[in-house]
Amino acid sequence: MTEFFITTPIYYVNDVPHLGHAYSMINADAFARWHRGIGDEVFFLTGTDEHGQKVADSADAASMSVTEWTDLYAQRFKDAWEKLDIAYDDFIRTTEKRHEVAVRKFLQALYDNGHIYLGTYTGSYCVSCEAYYSANDAVDGLCPVHRRPLIEMEEENYFFRLSAFQDQLVKWYDDDPTAVFPDFRRNEALSFIRGGLEDVSISRTSLSWGIPLPWDERHVCYVWFDALINYLTAIGYDGAGYERFWEHSHHLVGKDIIRFHCVWWPAMCMAAGIAPPQKVLVHGWLLVKGEKMAKSGGNGVDPIDLAGIYGADAVRYYLLREHALGADGDFSIEALEHRYNVDLANNIGNLLSRVTNVVDKSLGGVAPRATGNVLDFAEVKEHVDRASRAWSAFGSAQVLEEVQLLVRMANAALEERAPWKLRDANEIGAILGDALEILRLVAILVSPVLVESAPKIFAAIGLEMSAISSSYSQALEVGLYQGGMTIAKAAPLFPRKGQARAR
């Protein structure tokens, strides 16, 4: 057993959750569930980012206090994650006292170590990003992410000496080629670093909604600097949780915040005298007709609406099956329905229904044991092992491909042998016992994704998933299904599209 600390970005409380947020959450949740299943001690952190100009402006526009606004929208994120079966261990809000204490302590360490100085910032700023951009970053004077005009600003700021850490950052990446996943995102970060680093502003005097700097309370901490420190706040900066979890930290982030997590944050950690995070997992964007999904762009998709139509499991499955971690991916209802009908209803659901139906009708409801006399268990083991390795390598799309290959093996054997047409109980049992073993293995492998359905598969084949809740490695040995349980025909696991729409 080891520790596994995984975090998501903390989400701005300036709008409701959309499917892009859900994509980050579902990936992190699946990885956390897998690591719990193999017996690791897991800490899964998410939360909301509640400081900055954008939040203050949104509250003012709604004629609400900032506290009222942040309370309302933080709860909306919590509600969304509950609907999607996200099992986080901590939900941090950057307006909490524990976070202010950690931020001020961290800032003071950087200041005492000589890495912060007073200066004047002059340049372009995007309120939507809460980020400064150089002339090289801007696209025709617009924010490169939101395509909105940048605001020209000049004010007294404190600066972090990021430029002083250029060589250390390059050495860190050279010493640890796995620090960022996937490789091409690591190369992006390295290219940015080698292109030359400039010192970055870390404070504002024109804004009061933030955490005051401990040595100069006229200034509040820049929202991105404040937000990054949440990863330490939650595990107890300089405490027992830090000692246990920090060296096993995994930050899951979108590609648009690589600069903050793969350049700023490791340099900030170095400046504070602590190790950088172990790994940054960078995922691509969900696109709608080629554009990044975002509520502000008018193309955001409500994950709760989708879960209400197709079920949370189907939404979780589609996002992880269709979009390999790292690359951009297009979202469409048509693709979701295809995965729902083909992978879930026709393949997994149909296999469960057929097998339990024939056991009920032809074997008196008594499940036969797995023998490996019909399916090649050596080949089955290869698929299972590849899926297990893929979970550990953050390859959820590959895991689900291996699952589908297992299901197709079992369905092909049923089609070829047609046990529903046979009379010999031993022959029927040999076919169905091996198919039941496939269902057992599939349920374990998909349990981090199909949170509601995997236990139903286990129950339908006469087993209890809770019995293997922290021993997936042993339970994924091939050939363990002993049979002898009384089972009945399973109810449809995934009603087809028309039924799902009407639900």
N, C-alpha and C positions, 0 to 999 in steps of 0.2 A: 504494500500500500504506500502511496505517496500523496502529496498534496497537489491540488489542481485549482488554481485561482483564475477565473475567467470573468472578464468585464465586457460590457457593451459601452458605446458612447452614452453619455447622459444627454437627454433630449431637451431641447429648448421648449419652454412652456409658453410658446407664442402661437400654437395652433394644436389641433387634435392629431392623434397618431394616424399615420398612413401606412400603406403596405411596405414602403421602404424601411420604415422603422421596424415593422414586424419582421422583415427579412433578417435584420441584425439580431433581433431577439430570438427568433426561432433557431437560427444557427447556433447561437450561444447556448440556448436551452438544451438543444440536442447534444452538443458536446458535453455539457455539464451532466446530463442524464447518463450518457455513455460512461463517463468517468465514475459516476456514482455506482453504476452497474458493475464495473470491474473492481470495485472496492476502494477507490481513491477517496480521500477526504476532500470534498469539493466546497469551494466558496464561489458563488455566482452572484455578481454585483451588477445592478443597473440603477437608474435613477433619473433625475431631472436637473437641468441646468437653469438656474432661476435668476441670475444676475444679468446686468448689461443693459445697454440702451434700448435694444429691441424689445425686451420684456417690459421695461418702464413705459415705452411708447405705446405698446399694445394695451396695457392696463389703462393708461390715460385715455386712449381712444374709446375704450369701453366704459368710461366713467366709473372705474373700479379702483380701489387701492391696489398697490402692487401685491400686498399680502393676499388679498381676496383673489386676485388673478392667479397667482402662483398656486394657491391651495386648490382652486377649481381645476386648473389644467394638470397639475400633478396627479390628481385623482383620476382624471380621464386616461392618463397613461396607465395607471394601476388597473383600472377597469378593463382596458383593452388587453392587457397582458393576462388578466384572469380569464378572459373569454378565449384566449389562444393557448391556455394551459401552460403558461410560462411559470416555471418553479424556481424563481430567484431566491437567494438567501438573504439579500439585503437590498433595500430600495433607498438610495441616498438622495437627499435634496440639498442643494448647495446653500440654502438658507438656514440649514440646521446649525445649531451652536457648535456641535462637534466638528463640523467642517470649517467654520470660522477659526476655531482654535488651531486646527491642523494647518490651515493656510497661513495664518500669521506666524506659526512656528517655522514652517518651511521657508517663507519669505525672509524671516529674520536670519535663518541659516545662510541663505544666499547673500544677504546684505553683509553679514558678519564675515563671510568668506571673500568679500571684495568683488562679487560678481554683479552688483547692481550700482548704477550711478545716475545722477540727475542730469537731464538734458532737455532739449526742445524737439518735439516731433512736428515735422511738416510733411504732408503727403496725403495719399488717398485712403479712404476708409469705406468699407461696406457695412452698413448697419445690419443687413440680413445675415451676413457671415460673422458679424462682430470681429472683422479682421482687417488689417492694414494690407494694402497692395502697392507694390512698386510699379513704375511706369512699364516695366517689362512684363509684369503679371497681367496688367489690364488688357482688355480686348476692345480696341476702339473707345477707350475711356470708360468701359463698362466692367463690372465685376465679372471675372471669368466663370463663376459658378451660377450666379443669378441673372446675369445679363441686365443688370440695373446700373444706373449712373452711380459712380463713386463720389463720395463727398470729400472735398478738399478740407483738411484740418491743419491747424497749428496750435499746439498747446504745450505747456511744461509737462513732461513725463519723466518717470524713472525708466531706465533701460536695463535689460539683462544682457550681459556680455556674451551673446551667443557666438560671436565671431571667434572668441577665444577657445571654443571647443571644436573647431573644425577638424583639426588633426586627431583629437581624441575620438571623435565620432567615426572618422574613416577607419581608425585602428579598431574600434569596437566592431564595426561591420566586417572588417577583414578577419578579425579573430573569431567571429561567430557568424558564419554564412547563413545560419538558420534563424537569425534574429527577426527577420520579416518574411512572412509567407503571403503569397507565392514569390518566387525569385524575381519576377519582373517588377514587382512592387518594391522589392529591396533595391533593385537597380535604379528605380526612379528616385528613391530617397538618396542613394549615394550620388547620383548625378546632381541632384539639388545641392548637396553638401559640397561636392568638388567644384561646383560653379561659383562658390564663394558665399560665405554667410555674413549677414549684417546683424548688428545688435537689434533687439526688438523691444518695442515699448511695452511696459507691463503695468502702466497705471493711467488713470484719467482724473482730471480735476473738474471737468465739465459735467460730471455725473456723480450722483450720490448713492445710486442703487448698486451697492457692491460692498466688498470687505475692505475696510480701511487698512492702509499699510501700517505696520506696527511702529515704525520709526517716524512716520509723517502722515498724520490722519487727514491732512488736506486732500490726499490722494486715495482713490479706491483702486483695488486691484483689477486689472484688465480681465475681462470675463474668461478668456481662454486660459489664461495663466491660473486663475482660480479653479476653473473646471477640471483641469488635468490632475490637480492634487487630490481630487475625490478618491482616486484609486488607493491612496495612502490613508486617507481619512477612515475609510470603511474597515480597513483591517487593523487600525490602531497604529498610527504613525509612531515608530520607535517603541512599540509595545510587543506583546507576545504574538499577536496575530501577524504583525509585520515579520517577525522572526520566522514564523511558520510558513507563511504564504507568499511573501514577496518574491523569493527566488523561483517560484513556480507560476509567475503572473503571465497571463495571456490577454492582451487587449484586442478585442474584435472591433474593427472600425471600418467605415466606408472610405473609398479611395480619395474622396475630397478632403479628408483631414489627415492625410499622410504627413504633411509638413509638420503639423502639430505633434503627432504621435511618434513619428520616426526621426524627427530632427529636434524640435524643441524639447520634448519630454525627456528623451535620454540625456540631452545636455543639461536640463534642469536637475535631473537626478545626480549627474556627475558633479554639478556645482554644489549640491546639497551634501555631497559626501556619501551617497548611497549608490548601489548598482542600478543600472537601467533595467527596464522590464525584461523578462526572459524572451518574450515573443510578441510581435504585433501581427495579427491576422487581418489582412486587408481584403475586403470584399468589394465587388464592383457595384454599379448602380442597377436598380430596376428601371427599365426604360419603358415609356409608353410612346409608340410611334417615333422612336429615336431620341426622345427627350427624357431627362432625369425626372423620375417621379417625385413630385412635391406638391403639397397643398397650395403653396404660394404660386405655383405654375398652373394651377387649375386642373392638373391631371392626377391628383392624388386619389388613391383607391382606399376605401375604408375597409380594413381587415375584419372588423366586426360584422359588417354587412356580408362579406364573403363567407365568414364562419357561420352566419345564420342560414345561409343558403346551402352550402356544401358540407358544413361541419368543420370544426377546428382541425381535425386530423387531415382532412383533404387539403386544406390550405397549407398546413405545415408540410405535407408530403410534396405538393406541387412545387413550393418554393425551393425545397432542398433537392428535389429530383431534377428539376428543369434548369437550375442555375448553379453551375459549379462555382465554388467559392473562389473569388478572385476576379472573374470576368464579369463584364456587363451582361445583362440578360433582358430580353423583351418580355413584358407581361401582357397576356391577353386572356380574356375569358375563355376563348376557344381552346387555348392550350391547357388551361386549368381543367376544363370539362373533358378534354381528351385524356389527360392523366387520370382524372377521376374515373372515367368509364373504362378505360383500357387497363391501366395498372391496378387500380383498386377494386372496381366492381367486377370486371371480366376475369382478371387474373387471380389476385389474392382472395377476393370475396367468393368467386365462383369455385375456386379450389376447396375452400373450407366447406361451402354448401354441398358440393358433390361428394366429398369424402365422408362427411358426417351423415349424409342422406343414405349412402350405400351401407355404412356401418349399421345404421338404424334398421334398414330394411332387410339386409342380407345376413347380418351377423348378430341379430337380436340386440343391437345397441351396445355390444361388448367390444371395446377397442382392441385390435390386434397389436402385437408388438412389432417394432421395426427390426428387420433382419438384414437389409442390404442385398437381398436376393433379387430384387427388381431394379432398384436404382443403384447406380455405382456410387457407393459411399466414399470412395477415394476422390471421385470428382466432386461430390458434394462438399467434402472437407476443403478442397481447393477453393471453392467459392466462399465458404464460411471464413476461411483464413484470410482471403483477400478482403472480404468485407470488414473483418475485425481490424486488420492493418489500416484499412482506409479510414475507419472511425478514428483511430489514433493519429492519423495523418491529416485530419480535418477534411477528408474527402467524402462528404455525405452523399453527393451525387453518385459517386462510384459505389458506395455501400448499397444504395437503392437499386443500382443496375445489377449488382451481384444478387440481390434479393429477387429481382425479376427473373434472372436466369435460373435460380433455384425453383421458383414457382413454375416457370415454363417447363423445366425438367419433369416436375411432378404431373403437370397437366398433360404433357405429351405422353407420359406413361399411361395415364388414365385413358386417353384417347386410343392408344394402341391396344391396351389390354381389355378395355371395356368391362370392368368388373361387375357392372350392373347387369351384364348379360350372362355371367358365369354362375355355375351351381356349386362348384367345389369350394367349400369354406376355407380350406387351406390356401388355395390359389387366390381367392378374394382377399384373405387376410394378408398374404405376402405383399400384394399391391398396395392395399390401404395402410398397412403398418408403415411402409416406407413413406407414403404420402403424408401420414400423420407426423412422422419425424421431420419432414420438410416444413410442415406448418409450425411445429415447435421451434425449429431453428429460425424460421422467418420471423416469428413473433418476438423472439429475443432481439434479433438484429434490427427490427423496425421499432422496437419499444421506445427509443429516444425520440421518434418522430410521430408514430401513431399512438399517442399517449392513451387515448380511450380505447382504441381498437385492439391493440396488442393483448391486453388482459382478457378481452372478450374472446380472442382466438384461443388463448391458453385455457380459459374456462370451457370453451366449446369442445376441446379435445381432452377434457377431464383433468386439467392441471391447474395449479395456482401460481400465478406469476410472482406473488410475494415471496414464495419459497426460494426464489433465486435472485432476490432483489439486489444483492451485492456480490454475486458469484457468477457473473456472465462468462468469465473465462472457462470455468469448469463446466457450466451448463451448455456451452457451445461445442463440447465434444460430440462427435457424430455417432448416432446409434443408441442414444440413451432412452428413447421412448419405449417403456416397458409394456404398455397396454394393460388390459384387464379392467379398465374403468368403464363404467356405463355412461354412454354419451348418446345424445339425440341429435336429430337434424338441426343445424344451426340456423338461426334467423338470418336474413340477408344482412351482411355486414355493411355494405355500401349500396343503398338504393340507387338505381340509375338516375341519370340527369333529370328526367321529367319529374320523378318522384321527389328528388332533392329540391327542385325549384318550388314544389308545392308545399314543402314541409313548413 
